């Protein structure tokens, strides 16, 4: 069900160094590094992401991505979220900066978290 998880860090550089060190013994490492956020994993797909603290106050936005079996289910997730009043962050679309088949949609849940449905398969 879960595809990946993302957390925000107060000291991004310190967190990068920390996760580089603690994930290496588990076989994990940096897979995608965009300078302001970084994806870690084992193999080709990042499933744990960190970024700098981007939301104000003490609360921190979480990012939760749910795996979808096909692109139609990503669209159905998005339509259901919008019907329930979710704030649209990104409508369903391709995200080639992640990989050529990455198709995802992003919304905010009632608590302000960034929730995504993603399909990694070609159409």
Order of alpha helices (4+ residues) and beta strands (2+ residues): beta-alpha-beta-beta-beta-beta-alpha-beta-beta-beta
